[in-house]
Amino acid sequence: MLKITIVGLPNAGKSTLFNRLVGRKAAVVSNIPGVTRDRREEIGRISDLEFKVIDTGGWNGRTNFSIQVVEQIEFSLFSADIIFFLVDAKVQNERNKEFAKWLKGKTNKPVILIANKCESYKSENVDYLQFFDFIGPVYISAEHNLGMADLYSTLADVIDSSINYSSSIIPKSLPIIKVADTKIQKKDEQIPALCIGNQSNKPNRLRVAIIGRPNVGKSTFLNSLLSEDRLITSSEPGTTRDSVDITYDHNGKLITLIDTAGIRRRANIVDDLELKFIRKSMESIKRSHVVILMLDSLLGIEQQDLSISEAAIKEGKGIIIVLNKWDLINKDDRSRLIKFVRQQEITKLFLKVPTITISALKGIRCNDVIEKCLEVNESLNKKVSTAKVNKWLIDILDRHPHPFVKGRAIKMRYIAQIGTKPPAFSLICNVPEGVNESYKRYLINGLRKNFFIDGIPVKLLLRKNKNPYAK
């Protein structure tokens, strides 16, 4: 598939354009420069043109992560077929010249100059970049969805004249394509109805969110799996700022791994931007199937970790606990730490969770985590026959019937599975409102123990049996 990377200085609107092309708010957008650090890839679309689009951090030599961000930009240039060079047209920034010169030295692939934030003609201010002979310029407003017809036309011309689809190789030299400055489509233009964003269904593959407090090693774990520095890592807490989806091939099975920003207690959140990142992390839980709660073995499990786990269980996600930095723990303390973590699972979460010990930095047992994710996902989708689950119900009621409620017996007559992801069951009884929470938990634990593996939340819906003769 055609690959397009979006590059430019900080705060040019790269993530806004990226969101526009993929059709959803995939990246956090802010007026604060340098929000994006890691590169992200999604399927984008303009009308009938579909492509993989790459968002990158801003080219800037004045931050602690400048070297890593530039490395990510260079990788995106190497893997892309076409480059979108985005500039803020409201500001004549001389550093765009520096970046343009750097860009010319790094790639000979076609570069389309895109002047963003053109809500009015007065903001068209990119003449100082003309001598670089980029394709364009194309004037747009990514935020207000203006100029996308011109972008479509320019991109289509580049593809038609320059790409050999049989080899996906772009020639080194391309003709300069001048695009009309107008942002209004002419009546006689034959452009397909513009449909921005990816409208096609994504493959129904396993999605795994890696969640945890800052600096527990989430990005290091992903880099170890991918055997590359795919994500920027640092000892500085909060290095990962936004959620990033990564496609991972595990023995022929494609899995979407979601790296997330560290989640701190609300009392420790420093500003609204950090709050945005945390909200994206929580959204990642909702769109995943399995959640990996990563812990720092040196710190153990804390209330914040339990709160994150509760949110995942409430959303019906499979959950795995991963104790990272296990190689730094004294051997005499290891069994005590495992025992404490499992005790917290049972007493606070009411769920037994698989616990795996790893060293992400040394690549120890990282693949075991993915194998367990696949196992948990399979159990999330498991369907139990009605005959088996009703036989189980008879046995469990015989062993431990519900106590009488105000002298009245609670009669549980029939149970059936009504859903998966997570497994859900409907139980017919005469007085559903009389069933106490501890007995309901007893039934849920019995279902989980008999039919599913650890880490699977099970839902049980109590319903009253209807009398067919009642009016």
C-alpha positions in Angstrom: 0.0 0.0 0.0 1.1 3.6 -0.8 2.8 5.2 2.2 2.6 9.0 2.9 4.5 10.7 5.8 3.6 14.1 7.2 6.6 16.1 8.4 7.3 19.7 9.4 8.1 22.0 12.3 6.3 21.7 15.7 2.7 23.1 15.8 2.3 23.2 12.0 -0.9 21.0 12.3 0.5 17.6 11.3 -1.6 15.7 13.8 -4.7 17.7 12.8 -4.2 16.7 9.1 -3.4 13.1 10.2 -6.7 13.0 12.1 -8.5 14.4 9.1 -7.1 11.8 6.7 -7.8 8.8 9.0 -11.3 10.0 9.9 -11.0 10.1 13.7 -9.2 11.8 16.5 -6.4 9.3 16.5 -3.8 11.8 17.7 -4.0 14.3 20.5 -4.0 17.9 19.1 -2.8 20.9 21.1 -1.5 24.4 20.5 1.5 23.5 22.7 4.5 22.6 20.3 6.1 19.2 20.6 3.0 17.1 21.7 3.7 14.4 19.1 7.0 12.5 19.7 6.5 8.9 18.4 5.5 8.3 14.8 2.1 6.7 14.3 0.6 4.9 11.3 -3.0 4.5 10.2 -5.0 3.9 7.0 -6.0 7.2 5.5 -8.2 8.2 2.6 -9.2 11.1 0.3 -12.1 10.1 -1.9 -11.0 7.0 -3.9 -7.3 7.3 -2.8 -6.4 5.0 0.1 -3.0 4.9 1.7 -1.0 4.4 4.9 -0.4 7.8 6.5 2.4 8.4 9.0 2.3 11.2 11.6 5.7 12.4 13.0 7.0 14.7 15.7 8.0 18.2 15.0 11.6 18.8 13.7 13.1 20.7 16.5 16.6 20.8 18.0 15.6 22.4 21.3 14.0 19.6 23.3 15.3 16.7 25.4 14.0 14.3 22.8 15.1 16.0 19.6 17.6 13.3 18.6 15.0 10.5 19.0 12.3 12.5 17.2 14.6 13.2 14.3 15.4 9.5 14.1 11.7 8.7 13.9 11.3 11.3 11.1 14.2 9.8 9.2 12.7 6.3 9.4 9.4 7.6 8.1 11.1 9.3 5.2 12.9 6.0 4.4 9.7 3.9 4.5 7.3 6.5 2.7 6.6 6.8 -1.0 5.5 10.5 -0.8 6.2 13.2 1.7 3.7 15.9 2.9 5.8 18.9 4.1 3.4 20.8 6.2 4.0 24.5 7.2 2.0 27.0 9.2 1.1 29.5 6.5 0.1 32.2 9.1 3.8 32.5 10.2 6.8 33.0 8.0 9.2 30.9 10.0 12.8 30.9 8.8 13.4 27.5 10.4 11.2 26.1 7.6 14.1 26.9 5.3 16.5 25.0 7.5 14.1 22.0 7.6 13.5 22.2 3.8 17.3 22.1 3.2 17.6 19.2 5.6 14.7 17.4 3.9 16.3 17.9 0.5 19.5 16.2 1.8 17.7 13.3 3.3 15.3 12.2 0.4 14.8 12.4 -3.3 11.2 11.2 -3.1 8.4 13.6 -4.1 7.6 16.2 -1.5 4.3 18.0 -1.6 4.4 21.4 0.1 1.2 22.0 2.0 0.4 25.4 3.5 -1.9 24.7 6.5 -4.1 27.0 8.5 -5.4 28.8 5.4 -8.8 29.8 6.7 -8.4 33.0 4.6 -6.4 34.2 1.6 -4.4 36.5 3.8 -2.6 33.6 5.4 -1.1 32.3 2.2 2.5 33.1 3.1 4.9 30.4 1.7 6.7 32.3 -1.1 10.0 32.1 0.8 10.0 28.4 0.2 9.5 28.5 -3.6 13.2 28.1 -4.6 13.2 24.6 -3.1 11.1 23.4 -6.0 8.7 21.3 -4.0 5.4 20.1 -5.6 2.7 22.6 -4.9 2.1 24.5 -2.7 -1.3 23.3 -1.8 -3.3 25.6 0.5 -5.5 23.9 3.1 -7.0 24.2 6.5 -6.9 20.7 8.1 -8.9 21.9 11.1 -11.8 23.3 8.9 -11.6 20.7 6.1 -10.7 23.3 3.4 -8.6 22.8 0.3 -8.9 19.0 0.4 -10.0 18.9 -3.2 -6.7 20.6 -4.2 -4.8 18.1 -2.1 -6.6 15.2 -3.7 -5.9 16.6 -7.2 -2.2 17.1 -6.5 -1.8 13.7 -4.8 -3.6 11.9 -7.7 -1.4 13.6 -10.3 1.8 12.5 -8.4 0.5 9.0 -8.1 -0.6 8.7 -11.8 2.6 10.2 -13.2 5.2 8.7 -10.8 4.3 5.4 -9.1 5.0 2.1 -10.7 2.4 0.0 -8.8 4.1 -3.3 -9.8 7.2 -2.3 -7.8 6.0 0.6 -5.7 9.2 2.5 -6.5 9.1 6.3 -7.2 11.6 7.8 -9.7 14.1 10.3 -8.4 12.9 13.2 -10.5 9.4 14.5 -10.9 7.8 17.4 -12.8 6.7 20.4 -10.7 3.0 20.4 -10.4 1.4 23.8 -9.9 -2.0 23.8 -8.2 -4.5 26.6 -8.4 -4.6 28.7 -5.3 -8.4 28.6 -5.0 -9.9 26.5 -2.3 -13.3 26.3 -4.1 -13.9 23.5 -6.5 -14.8 24.7 -10.0 -18.1 23.4 -11.6 -16.3 21.7 -14.5 -13.8 19.8 -12.4 -14.2 16.1 -12.6 -13.2 15.1 -9.0 -15.0 12.2 -7.3 -17.2 13.1 -4.3 -14.7 13.9 -1.6 -14.8 11.5 1.3 -12.0 12.3 3.8 -10.9 9.6 6.2 -10.8 5.8 6.2 -14.3 4.5 5.7 -13.3 0.8 5.2 -13.6 -1.7 8.1 -10.4 -2.6 9.8 -9.5 -6.3 10.1 -11.1 -7.8 13.2 -7.7 -8.5 14.8 -6.8 -8.8 18.5 -6.1 -5.4 20.1 -3.9 -5.2 23.2 -3.5 -2.1 25.2 -0.4 -1.7 27.4 -1.4 0.4 30.4 0.3 1.5 33.6 1.9 4.3 35.6 4.7 6.4 34.0 8.1 4.9 33.5 7.2 1.3 34.1 8.6 0.2 30.8 5.7 0.0 28.4 7.5 1.4 25.4 10.6 -0.6 26.2 8.5 -3.7 26.2 7.1 -2.9 22.7 10.6 -2.1 21.3 11.8 -5.4 22.6 9.0 -7.3 20.9 9.6 -5.4 17.6 13.4 -5.7 17.8 13.7 -2.0 16.9 13.6 1.4 18.5 10.0 1.9 17.3 9.1 4.1 20.3 11.1 6.8 22.1 12.2 5.7 25.5 13.8 7.5 28.4 14.3 7.4 32.2 12.3 10.6 32.3 8.6 9.8 33.4 6.0 10.7 30.8 8.1 10.1 27.7 5.2 8.5 25.9 2.5 11.2 25.6 -0.1 9.9 23.3 -1.5 6.5 22.5 0.2 4.8 19.5 -1.2 1.8 17.6 1.4 -0.6 16.2 0.8 -3.7 14.0 2.8 -6.7 15.3 3.2 -10.0 13.5 3.4 -12.8 16.1 4.1 -16.1 14.3 1.8 -15.1 11.4 -0.9 -13.6 13.5 -1.4 -9.8 13.2 -2.0 -8.1 16.5 -2.6 -4.4 17.2 -0.5 -3.3 20.2 -1.5 0.0 21.7 1.2 1.9 23.6 -0.2 4.5 26.0 0.8 7.4 28.2 1.5 6.7 31.8 -1.6 7.2 34.1 -0.9 9.0 37.3 -3.3 9.8 40.1 -5.5 12.8 39.4 -3.9 14.7 42.3 -0.5 14.5 40.5 -1.7 15.6 37.1 0.1 18.9 36.2 -2.0 20.4 33.4 -4.9 19.9 30.9 -2.5 18.4 28.3 -1.5 15.6 30.6 -5.2 15.0 31.3 -5.8 14.7 27.5 -3.1 12.0 27.3 -4.6 10.1 30.2 -8.1 10.2 28.6 -6.6 8.8 25.4 -5.0 6.0 27.5 -8.5 5.2 29.0 -10.0 5.3 25.6 -7.4 2.7 24.5 -8.8 0.4 27.2 -12.2 0.7 25.7 -11.1 -0.2 22.1 -8.9 -3.1 23.2 -9.8 -6.7 23.8 -7.0 -7.5 26.3 -5.3 -5.1 28.7 -1.7 -5.6 29.9 -1.3 -3.9 33.2 2.5 -3.3 33.5 4.0 -2.8 36.9 7.5 -1.8 38.0 8.7 -4.7 40.1 10.7 -2.3 42.3 7.5 -0.4 43.2 5.0 -3.3 43.3 1.3 -2.8 43.0 -0.4 0.4 44.2 -3.9 1.7 44.5 -3.5 3.5 41.1 -2.8 0.2 39.4 -5.9 -1.4 41.0 -8.0 1.6 39.8 -6.7 1.0 36.2 -7.5 -2.7 36.5 -11.0 -2.0 37.8 -11.7 0.2 34.8 -10.5 -2.5 32.4 -12.6 -5.2 34.2 -15.7 -2.9 34.2 -15.3 -2.5 30.4 -15.3 -6.3 30.1 -11.6 -6.6 28.9 -9.4 -9.6 29.5 -6.5 -8.6 31.8 -2.9 -9.7 32.4 -0.5 -8.3 35.0 3.1 -8.0 33.9 5.9 -7.4 36.4 8.7 -5.7 34.5 12.3 -5.1 35.7 12.1 -8.6 37.3 15.9 -9.0 36.9 16.4 -6.1 39.4 14.5 -7.9 42.2 16.4 -9.8 44.9 15.6 -13.5 44.6 14.6 -13.6 48.2 11.9 -10.9 47.6 10.4 -12.4 44.4 8.0 -14.9 46.0 6.8 -12.4 48.5 6.1 -9.8 45.8 4.1 -12.3 43.7 2.1 -13.4 46.7 1.3 -9.8 47.5 0.2 -8.9 44.0 -2.1 -12.0 43.8 -3.5 -11.1 47.2 -4.5 -7.7 45.9 -6.1 -9.2 42.8 -8.4 -11.4 44.9 -9.3 -8.9 47.7 -9.6 -5.7 45.6 -10.5 -6.9 42.1 -12.4 -10.1 42.9 -10.6 -11.6 39.9 -7.6 -14.0 39.6 -5.3 -12.4 37.0 -2.4 -14.1 35.1 0.9 -12.7 36.3 4.0 -12.8 34.2 7.5 -11.6 35.2 9.7 -10.1 32.5 12.7 -7.9 31.8 11.7 -5.7 28.8 15.1 -4.2 28.6 16.8 -7.6 28.3 13.9 -9.1 26.3 13.2 -11.9 28.8 9.8 -13.6 28.5 8.3 -10.8 26.4 6.9 -13.3 23.9 5.2 -15.2 26.8 3.1 -12.1 27.4 1.8 -12.1 23.8 1.1 -15.9 24.0 -0.9 -15.3 27.2 -2.8 -12.4 25.4 -3.9 -14.8 22.6 -4.9 -17.4 25.2 -7.0 -14.8 27.1 -8.6 -13.5 23.9 -9.6 -17.1 22.9 -11.2 -17.6 26.3 -13.1 -14.2 25.9 -14.7 -15.6 22.8 -15.5 -19.0 24.2 -19.1 -20.2 24.0 -20.4 -22.7 26.6 -23.3 -25.0 25.6 -26.5 -24.5 27.5 -26.6 -28.2 28.6 -23.1 -27.9 30.2 -23.8 -24.7 32.0 -27.1 -25.9 33.4 -25.5 -29.1 34.6 -23.0 -26.9 36.4 -25.8 -24.8 37.9 -27.5 -27.9 39.4 -24.2 -29.1 40.9 -23.3 -25.7 42.4 -26.8 -25.2 43.9 -26.7 -28.6 45.4 -23.4 -27.9 47.1 -24.3 -24.4 48.3 -27.9 -23.2 47.8 -28.8 -19.5 48.3 -30.0 -18.8 51.9 -33.7 -18.1 52.4 -34.8 -14.5 52.1 -37.5 -13.5 54.6 -38.5 -17.1 54.8 -38.7 -17.5 51.0 -36.5 -19.9 49.0 -34.5 -18.5 46.0 -35.2 -20.8 43.1 -32.7 -20.7 40.2 -34.2 -22.5 37.3 -32.2 -21.9 34.1 -29.0 -20.4 32.8 -27.7 -19.6 29.3 -24.8 -17.8 27.7 -26.0 -14.6 26.0 -22.7 -13.0 24.9 -18.9 -13.0 24.5 -16.2 -10.4 24.9 -16.7 -10.7 27.8 -18.7 -13.9 28.4 -22.2 -13.0 29.7 -24.9 -15.3 31.1 -28.6 -14.9 31.9 -29.9 -16.7 35.0 -33.6 -17.1 35.5 -34.8 -17.1 39.1 -38.0 -16.4 41.0 -36.7 -13.4 43.1 -33.7 -11.9 41.3 -33.7 -8.8 43.6 -33.3 -11.1 46.6 -30.0 -12.6 45.4 -27.2 -11.0 47.5 -24.0 -9.8 46.0 -21.7 -12.3 47.7 -23.8 -15.2 46.3 -23.8 -13.6 42.9 -20.0 -13.3 43.1 -19.9 -17.0 44.2 -21.8 -17.9 41.0 -19.5 -15.7 38.8 -16.4 -17.3 40.3 -17.8 -20.7 39.7 -18.5 -19.9 36.0 -15.0 -18.5 35.6 -13.3 -21.4 37.3 -15.2 -24.1 35.4 -15.3 -22.7 31.9 -12.7 -19.9 31.5 -9.1 -19.1 32.3 -7.7 -16.5 34.7 -8.1 -12.9 33.7 -11.6 -13.2 32.2 -14.3 -11.0 33.6 -17.7 -12.8 33.5 -21.0 -11.0 33.6 -24.2 -12.5 35.1 -27.6 -11.0 34.5 -30.4 -12.1 36.9 -33.9 -12.3 35.4 -37.3 -13.1 36.8 -39.1 -16.1 35.2 -42.3 -15.1 33.6 -45.6 -16.9 34.3 -47.2 -17.7 30.9 -50.6 -17.8 32.5 -50.3 -14.4 34.1 -52.3 -11.6 32.5 
